[in-house]
């Protein structure tokens, strides 16, 4: 089941993540599949937020990220170095001036491998919990931001937004099939072309599918 921050921020299953789309417009690979080591490195709320910011808004310095996220530049510098050590970010020397150090995301998104759920290492399971809860927080923040600013969008954009939920009764197999079909459809729209001359905006889509106890 895919985070989709897919920006590609895909999350669990087929992939789900932290952000798809690199604001800097670079040729970064589409997605990074998390393994136990890289998951442990990424599973920190500030690191996830920083990586998301670089993917959404493009390259930035530690000071710029600190200002955007309300953190100290010392903290963002440290966590950027940790992300770089594990292949999530890299220097953008073409943007730097003097001693100014710019950073950019190395991939557009993150894919969460469902096999991580089965890893017996307690540290990996702790990282899984941190990662998934932070992605859930990001989804909530993004939705609340839209609801708080929806009056700033033209009516045509407000009419194109959606906030729906559905209850289905499915087997695990059919639930997985449904997720895969939805992901395939989204990918068609990701790679397809809009009519020439039409206005486009970045669209965020959150897909949440989970079992729930209850009566029929």
N, CA, C and O of each residue as an XYZ file, in Angstrom:
864
protein
N       0.852     -1.187      0.000
C       0.000      0.000      0.000
C       0.878      1.224      0.000
O       1.654      1.361      0.946
N       0.844      2.080     -0.903
C       1.708      3.203     -0.923
C       1.470      4.245      0.110
O       2.182      5.248      0.152
N       3.886      7.661      0.047
C       3.702      8.404      1.463
C       3.636      9.070      0.789
O       4.290     10.083      0.539
N       1.768      8.031     -0.183
C       2.076      9.120     -0.949
C       2.257     10.260     -0.320
O       2.537     11.277     -0.954
N       4.247     12.532      1.340
C       4.826     13.741      1.822
C       5.038     13.187      0.547
O       5.776     13.755     -0.258
N       3.433     10.335     -1.118
C       4.092     10.623     -2.074
C       3.816     11.950     -2.207
O       2.624     12.230     -2.337
N       4.663     12.901     -2.209
C       5.280     13.963     -2.966
C       6.380     13.349     -3.600
O       7.167     14.252     -3.881
N       6.824     12.251     -3.966
C       6.119     11.024     -3.786
C       6.041     10.793     -2.331
O       6.905      9.946     -2.106
N       5.583     11.036     -1.473
C       5.614     10.602     -0.131
C       4.713      9.496     -0.066
O       3.508      9.661      0.123
N       5.201      8.467     -0.203
C       4.425      7.272     -0.123
C       4.556      6.772      1.253
O       5.542      7.030      1.945
N       3.561      6.053      1.654
C       3.756      5.386      2.899
C       3.571      3.916      2.730
O       3.867      3.394      1.655
N       3.106      3.227      3.708
C       3.089      1.798      3.812
C       2.681      1.066      2.576
O       1.777      1.489      1.856
N       3.316      0.013      2.336
C       2.868     -0.935      1.380
C       3.613     -0.770      0.108
O       4.817     -1.016      0.041
N       2.918     -0.360     -0.892
C       3.571     -0.180     -2.161
C       4.475      0.981     -2.046
O       5.433      1.120     -2.806
N       4.205      1.766     -1.165
C       5.103      2.842     -0.960
C       4.344      3.988     -0.429
O       3.253      4.275     -0.921
N       4.846      4.648      0.528
C       4.214      5.814      1.012
C       5.197      6.681      1.612
O       6.187      6.185      2.149
N       5.016      7.951      1.572
C       6.153      8.717      1.837
C       6.002     10.084      2.311
O       5.022     10.470      2.948
N       7.004     10.813      1.980
C       7.173     12.113      2.528
C       7.174     13.191      1.521
O       7.687     14.244      1.898
N       6.774     13.156      0.491
C       6.815     14.260     -0.398
C       7.097     13.870     -1.789
O       8.103     13.195     -2.007
N       6.331     14.213     -2.742
C       6.662     13.853     -4.078
C       6.763     15.084     -4.881
O       5.838     15.895     -4.896
N       7.813     15.249     -5.528
C       7.915     16.419     -6.321
C       8.983     17.222     -5.704
O       8.933     17.511     -4.508
N       9.942     17.594     -6.467
C      11.023     18.372     -5.931
C      10.808     19.803     -6.338
O      10.770     20.131     -7.524
N      10.663     20.670     -5.326
C      10.382     22.062     -5.627
C      11.469     22.712     -6.454
O      11.240     23.719     -7.125
N      12.683     22.114     -6.400
C      13.765     22.707     -7.152
C      13.777     22.301     -8.600
O      14.552     22.843     -9.389
N      12.924     21.347     -8.974
C      12.842     20.958    -10.372
C      14.042     20.162    -10.843
O      14.337     20.148    -12.038
N      14.755     19.486     -9.915
C      15.932     18.730    -10.300
C      15.515     17.391    -10.878
O      14.335     17.042    -10.894
N      16.514     16.642    -11.356
C      16.243     15.337    -11.931
C      16.440     14.248    -10.883
O      16.962     13.179    -11.200
N      16.039     14.494     -9.661
C      16.209     13.521     -8.593
C      15.381     12.279     -8.884
O      14.313     12.368     -9.490
N      15.880     11.101     -8.445
C      15.079      9.883     -8.611
C      13.711     10.059     -7.984
O      13.548     10.839     -7.046
N      12.734      9.342     -8.496
C      11.372      9.524     -8.029
C      11.225      9.150     -6.566
O      10.608      9.895     -5.804
N      11.782      8.000     -6.146
C      11.503      7.554     -4.786
C      12.662      6.754     -4.209
O      13.416      6.106     -4.934
N      12.783      6.814     -2.903
C      13.776      6.054     -2.140
C      13.027      5.014     -1.310
O      12.183      5.367     -0.486
N      13.331      3.745     -1.523
C      12.689      2.687     -0.755
C      13.418      2.544      0.573
O      14.632      2.340      0.604
N      12.674      2.652      1.668
C      13.284      2.568      2.984
C      13.625      1.129      3.347
O      12.818      0.219      3.160
N      14.831      0.940      3.868
C      15.212     -0.333      4.472
C      15.394     -0.061      5.968
O      15.275      1.089      6.390
N      15.677     -1.075      6.776
C      15.789     -0.839      8.228
C      16.783      0.262      8.594
O      16.505      1.080      9.471
N      17.926      0.288      7.935
C      18.946      1.283      8.280
C      18.495      2.695      7.927
O      18.586      3.600      8.756
N      18.009      2.887      6.706
C      17.598      4.228      6.284
C      16.357      4.693      7.046
O      16.203      5.886      7.307
N      15.470      3.758      7.404
C      14.295      4.128      8.188
C      14.710      4.669      9.548
O      14.198      5.698      9.989
N      15.633      3.987     10.214
C      16.086      4.458     11.529
C      16.710      5.845     11.425
O      16.570      6.667     12.331
N      17.406      6.102     10.304
C      18.030      7.408     10.119
C      17.001      8.506      9.883
O      17.189      9.641     10.322
N      15.920      8.174      9.194
C      14.915      9.182      8.834
C      13.879      9.400      9.928
O      13.274     10.469     10.004
N      13.670      8.395     10.777
C      12.548      8.424     11.723
C      12.788      9.390     12.875
O      12.970      8.984     14.023
N      12.783     10.655     12.547
C      12.879     11.747     13.531
C      11.978     12.854     13.001
O      12.107     13.237     11.838
N      11.073     13.376     13.818
C      10.113     14.370     13.300
C      10.751     15.528     12.546
O      10.250     15.922     11.493
N      11.845     16.080     13.061
C      12.444     17.227     12.386
C      13.081     16.805     11.060
O      12.996     17.541     10.077
N      13.709     15.648     11.020
C      14.314     15.197      9.760
C      13.248     14.981      8.696
O      13.439     15.336      7.533
N      12.134     14.401      9.097
C      11.052     14.182      8.135
C      10.514     15.516      7.634
O      10.257     15.671      6.441
N      10.343     16.479      8.536
C       9.841     17.796      8.139
C      10.832     18.521      7.224
O      10.434     19.177      6.262
N      12.120     18.394      7.533
C      13.138     19.051      6.708
C      13.188     18.445      5.310
O      13.258     19.165      4.315
N      13.152     17.116      5.244
C      13.180     16.463      3.938
C      11.951     16.836      3.125
O      12.034     17.066      1.918
N      10.823     16.892      3.794
C       9.585     17.307      3.124
C       9.725     18.731      2.570
O       9.315     19.003      1.441
N      10.304     19.638      3.367
C      10.452     21.023      2.926
C      11.363     21.116      1.700
O      11.078     21.881      0.778
N      12.443     20.354      1.681
C      13.345     20.388      0.536
C      12.670     19.820     -0.706
O      12.911     20.294     -1.816
N      11.833     18.815     -0.527
C      11.140     18.231     -1.675
C      10.038     19.146     -2.195
O       9.814     19.223     -3.403
N       9.351     19.835     -1.294
C       8.236     20.692     -1.708
C       8.721     22.044     -2.234
O       8.192     22.560     -3.219
N       9.722     22.609     -1.576
C      10.089     23.998     -1.850
C      11.443     24.156     -2.531
O      11.829     25.265     -2.899
N      12.160     23.056     -2.697
C      13.443     23.138     -3.373
C      14.599     23.352     -2.418
O      14.400     23.397     -1.204
N      15.814     23.485     -2.952
C      17.017     23.608     -2.133
C      16.938     24.764     -1.140
O      16.258     25.763     -1.372
N      17.648     24.600     -0.031
C      17.632     25.616      1.021
C      18.876     25.469      1.875
O      19.551     24.440      1.836
N      19.171     26.491      2.637
C      20.260     26.431      3.609
C      19.699     25.979      4.949
O      18.484     25.940      5.140
N      20.584     25.640      5.870
C      20.148     25.249      7.211
C      19.403     26.390      7.885
O      18.424     26.162      8.595
N      19.861     27.615      7.665
C      19.198     28.779      8.273
C      17.801     28.976      7.709
O      16.869     29.286      8.451
N      17.650     28.799      6.400
C      16.330     28.935      5.790
C      15.369     27.874      6.305
O      14.206     28.168      6.580
N      15.850     26.642      6.439
C      15.000     25.580      6.973
C      14.650     25.857      8.427
O      13.524     25.603      8.854
N      15.597     26.369      9.182
C      15.339     26.689     10.587
C      14.235     27.734     10.703
O      13.351     27.618     11.552
N      14.289     28.749      9.853
C      13.260     29.793      9.879
C      11.903     29.239      9.476
O      10.888     29.574     10.087
N      11.878     28.403      8.465
C      10.624     27.843      7.983
C       9.977     26.936      9.025
O       8.754     26.928      9.170
N      10.793     26.171      9.749
C      10.273     25.159     10.664
C      10.289     25.591     12.124
O       9.883     24.826     13.000
N      10.753     26.808     12.397
C      10.765     27.292     13.766
C      11.785     26.589     14.643
O      11.542     26.358     15.828
N      12.933     26.249     14.058
C      13.992     25.561     14.791
C      15.261     26.409     14.773
O      15.319     27.443     14.108
N      16.267     25.962     15.505
C      17.549     26.646     15.475
C      18.356     26.156     14.278
O      18.189     25.024     13.824
N      19.236     27.024     13.771
C      20.058     26.616     12.633
C      21.051     25.535     13.037
O      21.476     24.736     12.203
N      21.425     25.508     14.325
C      22.301     24.449     14.797
C      21.640     23.093     14.679
O      22.269     22.116     14.274
N      20.351     23.039     15.040
C      19.612     21.773     14.956
C      19.434     21.339     13.511
O      19.635     20.169     13.186
N      19.059     22.270     12.638
C      18.853     21.883     11.240
C      20.169     21.488     10.576
O      20.187     20.588      9.737
N      21.274     22.148     10.941
C      22.576     21.781     10.383
C      22.946     20.357     10.764
O      23.403     19.577      9.929
N      22.743     20.027     12.038
C      23.071     18.679     12.506
C      22.235     17.627     11.766
O      22.771     16.634     11.273
N      20.942     17.849     11.696
C      20.073     16.851     11.082
C      20.277     16.775      9.573
O      20.080     15.710      8.986
N      20.663     17.868      8.934
C      20.987     17.812      7.511
C      22.201     16.918      7.278
O      22.237     16.148      6.318
N      23.184     17.020      8.150
C      24.371     16.170      8.004
C      24.015     14.704      8.183
O      24.560     13.840      7.497
N      23.102     14.424      9.105
C      22.672     13.041      9.296
C      21.899     12.528      8.079
O      22.089     11.390      7.648
N      21.037     13.366      7.538
C      20.296     12.973      6.328
C      21.249     12.748      5.163
O      21.056     11.832      4.364
N      22.283     13.590      5.066
C      23.259     13.438      3.984
C      24.045     12.137      4.139
O      24.339     11.462      3.152
N      24.380     11.792      5.374
C      25.154     10.573      5.622
C      24.403      9.322      5.189
O      25.013      8.290      4.907
N      23.064      9.418      5.136
C      22.256      8.261      4.755
C      21.607      8.421      3.381
O      20.682      7.689      3.032
N      22.109      9.395      2.602
C      21.696      9.479      1.205
C      20.338     10.098      0.938
O      19.736      9.840     -0.105
N      19.838     10.919      1.873
C      18.549     11.577      1.636
C      18.721     12.980      1.048
O      17.881     13.435      0.271
N      19.793     13.656      1.413
C      20.052     15.007      0.903
C      21.512     15.082      0.482
O      22.328     14.233      0.844
N      21.823     16.116     -0.293
C      23.200     16.337     -0.714
C      23.434     17.831     -0.905
O      22.491     18.620     -0.967
N      24.713     18.204     -0.996
C      25.068     19.594     -1.238
C      24.542     20.056     -2.588
O      24.428     19.282     -3.537
N      24.224     21.354     -2.639
C      23.884     22.003     -3.909
C      24.887     23.133     -4.103
O      24.524     24.304     -3.990
N      26.158     22.795     -4.397
C      27.226     23.802     -4.443
C      26.998     24.889     -5.483
O      27.525     25.994     -5.359
N      26.214     24.574     -6.507
C      25.977     25.575     -7.547
C      25.173     26.766     -7.029
O      25.131     27.818     -7.666
N      24.537     26.595     -5.874
C      23.714     27.665     -5.307
C      24.432     28.450     -4.222
O      24.007     29.549     -3.867
N      25.514     27.898     -3.693
C      26.177     28.524     -2.554
C      27.007     29.739     -2.937
O      27.541     29.830     -4.043
N      27.099     30.661     -2.001
C      27.927     31.850     -2.176
C      28.812     31.985     -0.937
O      28.310     32.060      0.184
N      30.120     32.014     -1.143
C      31.020     32.100     -0.005
C      30.927     30.840      0.841
O      31.077     29.725      0.339
N      30.677     31.034      2.141
C      30.591     29.901      3.063
C      29.162     29.378      3.187
O      28.898     28.452      3.954
N      28.249     29.972      2.434
C      26.848     29.556      2.490
C      26.697     28.161      1.886
O      27.140     27.907      0.766
N      26.064     27.258      2.645
C      25.926     25.870      2.202
C      24.458     25.552      1.916
O      23.607     25.646      2.800
N      24.181     25.178      0.685
C      22.833     24.830      0.278
C      22.686     23.315      0.203
O      23.641     22.589     -0.072
N      21.455     22.859      0.458
C      21.158     21.440      0.440
C      19.957     21.183     -0.460
O      19.080     22.034     -0.609
N      19.935     19.983     -1.065
C      18.796     19.588     -1.880
C      18.480     18.122     -1.625
O      19.346     17.346     -1.221
N      17.226     17.755     -1.867
C      16.804     16.366     -1.698
C      17.389     15.517     -2.814
O      17.504     15.970     -3.953
N      17.761     14.282     -2.484
C      18.328     13.379     -3.475
C      17.252     12.555     -4.182
O      17.496     12.011     -5.259
N      16.071     12.461     -3.584
C      14.945     11.772     -4.215
C      13.701     12.635     -4.062
O      13.639     13.490     -3.178
N      12.724     12.416     -4.909
C      11.481     13.165     -4.830
C      10.532     12.611     -3.778
O       9.650     13.330     -3.311
N      10.691     11.359     -3.399
C       9.756     10.775     -2.452
C      10.361      9.620     -1.697
O      11.505      9.230     -1.933
N       9.577      9.075     -0.783
C      10.005      7.958      0.047
C       8.960      6.862     -0.029
O       7.762      7.122      0.078
N       9.416      5.648     -0.213
C       8.507      4.511     -0.251
C       8.749      3.636      0.972
O       9.879      3.227      1.239
N       7.694      3.355      1.702
C       7.766      2.531      2.899
C       7.510      1.084      2.507
O       6.421      0.753      2.037
N       8.479      0.236      2.691
C       8.359     -1.174      2.348
C       7.581     -1.893      3.442
O       7.975     -1.867      4.607
N       6.481     -2.532      3.071
C       5.647     -3.220      4.046
C       6.391     -4.294      4.824
O       5.941     -4.680      5.903
N       7.525     -4.794      4.308
C       8.299     -5.802      5.026
C       8.839     -5.262      6.339
O       9.174     -6.038      7.234
N       8.931     -3.932      6.470
C       9.428     -3.341      7.713
C       8.514     -3.663      8.888
O       8.977     -3.722     10.027
N       7.230     -3.870      8.634
C       6.319     -4.224      9.716
C       6.722     -5.534     10.383
O       6.458     -5.742     11.567
N       7.365     -6.418      9.614
C       7.687     -7.754     10.106
C       9.092     -7.850     10.685
O       9.480     -8.902     11.194
N       9.858     -6.766     10.614
C      11.224     -6.801     11.119
C      11.212     -6.993     12.635
O      10.525     -6.249     13.336
N      11.956     -7.974     13.160
C      11.898     -8.277     14.587
C      12.692     -7.318     15.477
O      12.569     -7.369     16.701
N      13.495     -6.457     14.882
C      14.336     -5.541     15.665
C      13.454     -4.483     16.339
O      12.735     -3.757     15.653
N      13.503     -4.386     17.693
C      12.693     -3.381     18.396
C      12.992     -1.954     17.942
O      12.095     -1.112     17.917
N      14.251     -1.677     17.581
C      14.593     -0.331     17.119
C      13.899     -0.018     15.799
O      13.453      1.107     15.572
N      13.813     -1.008     14.944
C      13.123     -0.804     13.667
C      11.641     -0.560     13.911
O      11.043      0.318     13.290
N      11.045     -1.337     14.816
C       9.628     -1.145     15.107
C       9.362      0.217     15.738
O       8.330      0.835     15.475
N      10.287      0.685     16.567
C      10.149      2.037     17.117
C      10.226      3.085     16.034
O       9.491      4.071     16.060
N      11.127      2.872     15.069
C      11.256      3.814     13.960
C      10.014      3.801     13.087
O       9.590      4.847     12.596
N       9.421      2.616     12.887
C       8.181      2.515     12.119
C       7.106      3.385     12.764
O       6.412      4.130     12.072
N       6.966      3.296     14.083
C       5.932      4.064     14.775
C       6.167      5.565     14.634
O       5.237      6.322     14.358
N       7.423      5.991     14.825
C       7.738      7.425     14.704
C       7.434      7.911     13.293
O       6.807      8.954     13.106
N       7.881      7.152     12.312
C       7.715      7.564     10.918
C       6.247      7.684     10.528
O       5.825      8.707      9.990
N       5.471      6.636     10.800
C       4.074      6.637     10.373
C       3.258      7.708     11.094
O       2.405      8.352     10.483
N       3.511      7.900     12.380
C       2.765      8.933     13.109
C       3.135     10.330     12.618
O       2.284     11.218     12.581
N       4.393     10.530     12.244
C       4.766     11.850     11.733
C       4.131     12.105     10.366
O       3.721     13.229     10.079
N       4.045     11.083      9.527
C       3.374     11.255      8.240
C       1.898     11.581      8.461
O       1.336     12.433      7.773
N       1.272     10.896      9.428
C      -0.128     11.190      9.743
C      -0.277     12.632     10.219
O      -1.244     13.306      9.864
N       0.675     13.108     11.021
C       0.638     14.503     11.481
C       0.756     15.469     10.307
O       0.063     16.485     10.260
N       1.631     15.150      9.366
C       1.813     16.013      8.207
C       0.525     16.083      7.387
O       0.130     17.157      6.933
N      -0.121     14.943      7.203
C      -1.377     14.937      6.452
C      -2.418     15.813      7.138
O      -3.131     16.572      6.481
N      -2.502     15.704      8.462
C      -3.457     16.528      9.214
C      -3.126     18.007      9.074
O      -4.019     18.829      8.876
N      -1.846     18.346      9.175
C      -1.426     19.747      9.046
C      -1.773     20.299      7.681
O      -2.262     21.422      7.558
N      -1.515     19.500      6.653
C      -1.796     19.980      5.299
C      -3.283     20.225      5.085
O      -3.671     21.227      4.483
N      -4.104     19.323      5.572
C      -5.547     19.488      5.419
C      -6.034     20.699      6.197
O      -6.843     21.476      5.690
N      -5.554     20.869      7.422
C      -5.967     22.018      8.218
C      -5.516     23.332      7.584
O      -6.231     24.332      7.640
N      -4.329     23.325      6.982
C      -3.852     24.532      6.305
C      -4.771     24.890      5.144
O      -5.116     26.056      4.954
N      -5.165     23.881      4.367
C      -6.082     24.164      3.259
C      -7.412     24.700      3.771
O      -7.924     25.689      3.247
N      -7.974     24.058      4.786
C      -9.267     24.507      5.295
C      -9.187     25.935      5.828
O     -10.143     26.702      5.712
N      -8.052     26.285      6.407
C      -7.892     27.636      6.940
C      -7.648     28.689      5.880
O      -7.795     29.882      6.147
N      -7.275     28.267      4.676
C      -6.956     29.233      3.616
C      -7.805     29.032      2.367
O      -7.520     29.628      1.328
N      -8.836     28.207      2.451
C      -9.601     27.889      1.242
C     -10.292     29.112      0.654
O     -10.571     29.149     -0.545
N     -10.572     30.112      1.485
C     -11.217     31.330      0.970
C     -10.293     32.096      0.030
O     -10.750     32.954     -0.725
N      -8.994     31.792      0.068
C      -8.047     32.482     -0.801
C      -8.024     31.907     -2.220
O      -7.433     32.493     -3.127
N      -8.675     30.754     -2.399
C      -8.685     30.112     -3.700
C      -9.956     30.477     -4.460
O     -11.015     30.681     -3.868
N      -9.828     30.553     -5.774
C     -10.994     30.819     -6.604
C     -12.005     29.692     -6.458
O     -11.655     28.578     -6.070
N     -13.252     29.986     -6.770
C     -14.320     29.006     -6.624
C     -14.045     27.734     -7.413
O     -14.381     26.641     -6.957
N     -13.436     27.860     -8.597
C     -13.182     26.687     -9.421
C     -12.240     25.713     -8.716
O     -12.360     24.499     -8.880
N     -11.294     26.252     -7.926
C     -10.385     25.386     -7.179
C     -11.072     24.805     -5.950
O     -10.859     23.641     -5.611
N     -11.886     25.599     -5.291
C     -12.618     25.069     -4.125
C     -13.547     23.942     -4.554
O     -13.705     22.953     -3.838
N     -14.162     24.093     -5.728
C     -15.060     23.047     -6.223
C     -14.304     21.794     -6.664
O     -14.891     20.720     -6.797
N     -13.006     21.940     -6.886
C     -12.199     20.793     -7.321
C     -11.554     20.054     -6.160
O     -10.895     19.034     -6.363
N     -11.735     20.555     -4.954
C     -11.170     19.878     -3.785
C     -12.142     18.813     -3.297
O     -13.311     18.805     -3.683
N     -11.661     17.924     -2.456
C     -12.500     16.828     -1.980
C     -12.055     16.414     -0.585
O     -10.861     16.366     -0.290
N     -13.018     16.121      0.258
C     -12.717     15.607      1.599
C     -13.796     14.584      1.918
O     -14.785     14.895      2.582
N     -13.599     13.369      1.442
C     -14.612     12.327      1.553
C     -14.083     11.163      2.372
O     -12.874     10.980      2.509
N     -14.999     10.386      2.911
C     -14.608      9.124      3.519
C     -15.676      8.087      3.198
O     -16.847      8.417      3.011
N     -15.256      6.847      3.137
C     -16.132      5.752      2.738
C     -15.921      4.563      3.666
O     -14.823      4.359      4.183
N     -16.959      3.793      3.872
C     -16.842      2.545      4.613
C     -17.193      1.395      3.691
O     -18.293      1.344      3.141
N     -16.257      0.474      3.522
C     -16.470     -0.694      2.672
C     -16.240     -1.948      3.507
O     -15.575     -1.898      4.541
N     -16.784     -3.058      3.063
C     -16.549     -4.346      3.718
C     -15.824     -5.231      2.715
O     -16.433     -5.746      1.777
N     -14.505     -5.409      2.917
C     -13.654     -6.075      1.940
C     -12.756     -7.106      2.616
O     -12.471     -7.017      3.810
N     -12.326     -8.062      1.846
C     -11.292     -8.981      2.290
C      -9.948     -8.272      2.178
O      -9.851     -7.265      1.477
N      -8.903     -8.771      2.850
C      -7.572     -8.158      2.690
C      -7.135     -8.118      1.231
O      -6.509     -7.153      0.793
N      -7.461     -9.152      0.489
C      -7.051     -9.219     -0.907
C      -7.717     -8.121     -1.738
O      -7.060     -7.456     -2.538
N      -9.017     -7.939     -1.544
C      -9.721     -6.911     -2.320
C      -9.324     -5.507     -1.871
O      -9.279     -4.582     -2.682
N      -9.037     -5.350     -0.579
C      -8.574     -4.045     -0.101
C      -7.241     -3.694     -0.751
O      -7.023     -2.556     -1.165
N      -6.350     -4.684     -0.838
C      -5.059     -4.460     -1.488
C      -5.260     -4.139     -2.969
O      -4.617     -3.235     -3.504
N      -6.143     -4.872     -3.622
C      -6.424     -4.621     -5.039
C      -6.956     -3.208     -5.249
O      -6.560     -2.528     -6.195
N      -7.852     -2.766     -4.367
C      -8.405     -1.421     -4.488
C      -7.313     -0.364     -4.353
O      -7.266      0.595     -5.124
N      -6.439     -0.548     -3.369
C      -5.342      0.402     -3.196
C      -4.471      0.472     -4.447
O      -4.111      1.555     -4.907
N      -4.139     -0.694     -4.986
C      -3.288     -0.727     -6.167
C      -3.957     -0.027     -7.352
O      -3.294      0.696     -8.095
N      -5.228     -0.231     -7.527
C      -5.929      0.403     -8.650
C      -5.978      1.912     -8.478
O      -5.830      2.656     -9.447
N      -6.184      2.364     -7.248
C      -6.189      3.812     -6.993
C      -4.815      4.397     -7.274
O      -4.702      5.456     -7.891
N      -3.770      3.710     -6.825
C      -2.413      4.199     -7.078
C      -2.129      4.266     -8.572
O      -1.523      5.227     -9.045
N      -2.554      3.268     -9.307
C      -2.342      3.267    -10.759
C      -3.058      4.444    -11.416
O      -2.518      5.078    -12.323
N      -4.266      4.730    -10.959
C      -5.015      5.848    -11.525
C      -4.326      7.177    -11.213
O      -4.227      8.048    -12.077
N      -3.851      7.326     -9.976
C      -3.141      8.552     -9.616
C      -1.894      8.719    -10.467
O      -1.568      9.827    -10.893
N      -1.191      7.606    -10.715
C       0.021      7.683    -11.529
C      -0.306      8.133    -12.948
O       0.486      8.847    -13.564
N      -1.458      7.728    -13.477
C      -1.869      8.193    -14.806
C      -1.989      9.714    -14.834
O      -1.573     10.360    -15.796
N      -2.559     10.278    -13.773
C      -2.734     11.724    -13.723
C      -1.422     12.442    -13.408
O      -1.229     13.592    -13.803
N      -0.524     11.760    -12.696
C       0.770     12.354    -12.398
C       1.580     12.544    -13.676
O       2.232     13.572    -13.861
N       1.533     11.540    -14.558
C       2.363     11.563    -15.761
C       1.639     12.104    -16.987
O       2.280     12.417    -17.990
N       0.323     12.218    -16.925
C      -0.434     12.711    -18.067
C      -0.326     14.218    -18.215
O       0.087     14.920    -17.292
N      -0.698     14.697    -19.376
C      -0.607     16.130    -19.676
C      -1.973     16.791    -19.536
O      -2.990     16.224    -19.935
N      -1.989     17.997    -18.965
C      -3.212     18.782    -18.897
C      -3.440     19.481    -20.237
O      -2.498     19.685    -21.003
N      -4.691     19.848    -20.517
C      -4.966     20.547    -21.780
C      -4.087     21.782    -21.917
O      -3.832     22.489    -20.943
N      -3.633     22.030    -23.128
C      -2.749     23.173    -23.368
C      -3.428     24.470    -22.960
O      -4.580     24.724    -23.309
N      -2.692     25.282    -22.216
C      -3.213     26.575    -21.789
C      -3.998     26.539    -20.492
O      -4.410     27.586    -19.994
N      -4.213     25.354    -19.934
C      -4.987     25.278    -18.686
C      -4.117     25.640    -17.487
O      -2.908     25.408    -17.493
N      -4.742     26.210    -16.464
C      -4.026     26.567    -15.242
C      -3.833     25.325    -14.387
O      -4.763     24.538    -14.212
N      -2.643     25.148    -13.860
C      -2.382     24.005    -12.980
C      -1.840     24.489    -11.645
O      -1.219     25.549    -11.558
N      -2.079     23.710    -10.623
C      -1.527     23.926     -9.295
C      -1.057     22.573     -8.769
O      -1.512     21.526     -9.230
N      -0.164     22.603     -7.821
C       0.224     21.352     -7.176
C      -0.964     20.849     -6.365
O      -1.524     21.587     -5.554
N      -1.342     19.613     -6.580
C      -2.477     19.013     -5.881
C      -1.953     17.945     -4.937
O      -1.165     17.091     -5.344
N      -2.379     17.982     -3.691
C      -2.001     16.975     -2.711
C      -3.169     16.025     -2.524
O      -4.300     16.458     -2.306
N      -2.900     14.738     -2.610
C      -3.925     13.735     -2.386
C      -3.457     12.814     -1.273
O      -2.348     12.283     -1.326
N      -4.288     12.626     -0.276
C      -3.989     11.716      0.828
C      -4.872     10.482      0.683
O      -6.083     10.600      0.493
N      -4.283      9.326      0.769
C      -5.051      8.090      0.717
C      -4.851      7.347      2.030
O      -3.738      6.934      2.352
N      -5.933      7.178      2.790
C      -5.872      6.435      4.043
C      -6.826      5.249      3.916
O      -8.010      5.430      3.631
N      -6.322      4.065      4.124
C      -7.174      2.867      4.094
C      -6.748      1.961      5.242
O      -5.584      1.569      5.324
N      -7.678      1.628      6.124
C      -7.293      0.844      7.298
C      -8.525      0.083      7.811
O      -9.658      0.535      7.643
N      -8.286     -1.080      8.439
C      -9.414     -1.841      9.011
C      -9.924     -1.149     10.267
O      -9.175     -0.445     10.945
N     -11.176     -1.346     10.568
C     -11.789     -0.694     11.725
C     -12.800     -1.633     12.363
O     -13.642     -2.208     11.672
N     -12.721     -1.790     13.672
C     -13.702     -2.618     14.378
C     -15.048     -1.903     14.369
O     -15.104     -0.675     14.440
N     -16.110     -2.656     14.284
C     -17.430     -2.058     14.314
C     -18.466     -3.062     13.869
O     -18.140     -4.181     13.474
N     -19.705     -2.654     13.936
C     -20.792     -3.546     13.512
C     -21.089     -3.337     12.044
O     -20.809     -2.271     11.496
N     -21.650     -4.337     11.408
C     -21.986     -4.239      9.989
C     -23.200     -3.324      9.794
O     -23.639     -3.114      8.664
